[in-house]
Amino acid sequence: MTSISVNTENSVYDSRNDCNAIIETATNKLLLGCMNTVIPNTVTSIETSAFNKCSGLTSITIPIPVTTIGLYAFANCSALTSVTIQNSVTTIGDNAFQNCTTLTKVTVLAETPPTIYSQTFTNRAHATLYVPHGSKATYEGANYWKDFALIVEIDSSTPITFADAKVKALCVANWDTDGNGELSMAEAAAVTSLGRVFEDNDDITSFDELQYFTGLTAIGANAFSYCSSLTSIILPNTVTSIGKMAFCYCYKLTSVTVPSSVTSIGLYAFDSEGIKSIVVEEGNTVYDSRDNCNAIIETATNTLIFGCENTVIPSTVTTIGKGAFEECLGLTTIIIPASVTTIGQTAFQYCENLTNVTIPASVTTIDSQAFDVCTALTSVTVYIAAPLTIDKYTFSNRENATLYVPAGSIATYGTANYWKEFKEIKEIDDVNGDLNIDMADVEMISDHILGKSPTGFNANMADINCDGRISISDVTKLINVMIINAAKSRLQSKLTVSSRRLEICELQLDINGIERPDEPWDLVDEAQSLIDEARPLINAATTQQDISYCQGKIDLIDTIISELELIIHKLQYQQEG
């Protein structure tokens, strides 16, 4: 096999970065490779038999952040001659390189020997093992590693082989201290600051060799900003801080791996629209990518500080940070879990392809510009009964969007600043999406509870009581909502009839020449005032008690209008007499 490609619309597997492999998107596990595979630097493990019997494979580099190489992963690769294993790998499974009969060079960059087994490298007696400077003795004392034919420490004077000639030229120009036209491992390790050597360079494409710059503790502000052609970079595990806008507008950068050493990440550090995969290495004490969420989360505060188009926000996140998804053009929909209380300023600003968003009842704050310039946003579902305070920039496309709110909240949102400016406001409880709340919705929820997997089922809309689960209580509440809605419809119809009767009375008073002030006009004003009062009360009704109260109002209106009609009848009788 020479080529592997996963359709870009597949939601379970991918072939990110044209890597010629199958990767499980949610877990970043490489399941199947071929002779032309280049393992992306977002893969976390090479799974069992991923390259087994790949007879055309001659060499392979296992990148950071891979931690595990599975059983038989490269077994029976009969043409494999060399393998390089980065220092993130801690375990290499039994039989991983079994029967690799031509494997003569193994380079391991971890100072502490990874765990291996008796059959991991079956050709080790005929192979040379290259290890970091100063770690030879450790490997010579480690089980099975010590059995290699020869163990050699990597010479720090060895020149680095750069994949990108333009990157090499810049590195040599700035840090080649011995003037030999190459950059050695030692020269790279001596660099303590990149400055702005690479900023605004749209020619460089790959800088995985940055991992050898082990003297770096910081990637400064704007260090790689506007490197619009950069597709791949590996940070050294000595870096503790990544500055503001460090990788901003790196449009072709599709994946990010944050080393376990990083303790500080500046605002908009990875503000690049092309990113599809984000991994924080295990062992990081400040940040994490829990649940394979494809995001960077500040562990102590449970704040999501950076996400991408494939992010699934974990149910433990409490805050969506400032600018977390800003300019994420691949994001089309987002569901915010019930753990979130705050959506920060510009959190989703300029997500120009975002079409719908669901906001849970737990949210207490939506900051200014949170969904500003989301020009495709047409559906906003809010499970919050009382409207939160927002400003004119929070949802700038609201005039073109439908707002879905909890049952009984339409009137409240209809008078709330900026919420009232949505194109239309509807109740959430339309489960099947036909824009009607009826028995079809009840049947669909019931089918779901019974495990029938109904087509078109909307789980968010079906959680009628907003308790985070779908149960018979949702069916009960939906039926009650339907009963109340039917009653409200009848009351509105009655009120319309009453209003029409009052208009006829006003016309007849004018015809009969009855001028103000006069008793009949007082009755007209009283009836009109009650009608104006009754309309919002009916809209806001959510219980049978509310319905009864509104019915009482309409009965009073009808009594006044009947009295008025009697007066007009007497006036007409007097005039005829």
Sequence and secondary structure as in RCSB ss.txt:
>XXXX:A:sequence
MTSISVNTENSVYDSRNDCNAIIETATNKLLLGCMNTVIPNTVTSIETSAFNKCSGLTSITIPIPVTTIGLYAFA
NCSALTSVTIQNSVTTIGDNAFQNCTTLTKVTVLAETPPTIYSQTFTNRAHATLYVPHGSKATYEGANYWKDFAL
IVEIDSSTPITFADAKVKALCVANWDTDGNGELSMAEAAAVTSLGRVFEDNDDITSFDELQYFTGLTAIGANAFS
YCSSLTSIILPNTVTSIGKMAFCYCYKLTSVTVPSSVTSIGLYAFDSEGIKSIVVEEGNTVYDSRDNCNAIIETA
TNTLIFGCENTVIPSTVTTIGKGAFEECLGLTTIIIPASVTTIGQTAFQYCENLTNVTIPASVTTIDSQAFDVCT
ALTSVTVYIAAPLTIDKYTFSNRENATLYVPAGSIATYGTANYWKEFKEIKEIDDVNGDLNIDMADVEMISDHIL
GKSPTGFNANMADINCDGRISISDVTKLINVMIINAAKSRLQSKLTVSSRRLEICELQLDINGIERPDEPWDLVD
EAQSLIDEARPLINAATTQQDISYCQGKIDLIDTIISELELIIHKLQYQQEG
>XXXX:A:secstr
       TT SSEE GGG SEEEETTTTEEEEE TT    TT  EE TTTTTT TT  EEEE TT  EE TTTTT
T TT  EEEE TT  EE TTTBTT TT  EEEE  SS  B  TTTBTTGGG EEEE TT HHHHHTSTTGGGSSE
EEE  TTSB   S HHHHHHHHHHH TT SSS BHHHHHT    TTSSTT SS  EEGGGGG TT  EE TTTTT
T TT  EE   TT  EE TTTTTT TT  EEEE TT  EE TTTT  TT  EEEE TT SSEE GGG SEEEETT
TTEEEEE TT    TT  EE TTTTTT TT  EEE  TT  EE TTTTTT TT  EEEE TT  EE TTTTTT T
T  EEEE  SS     TTTTTTGGG EEEE TT HHHHHTSTTGGGSSEEEETT TTSSS  SHHHHHHHHHHHT
T   TT  HHHH TT SSS  HHHHHHHHHHHHHHHHHHHHHHHHHHHHHHHHHHHHHHHHTT  SSSHHHHHHH
HHHHHHHHHHHHHHH  SHHHHHHHHHHHHHHHHHHHHHHHHHHHHHHHHH 
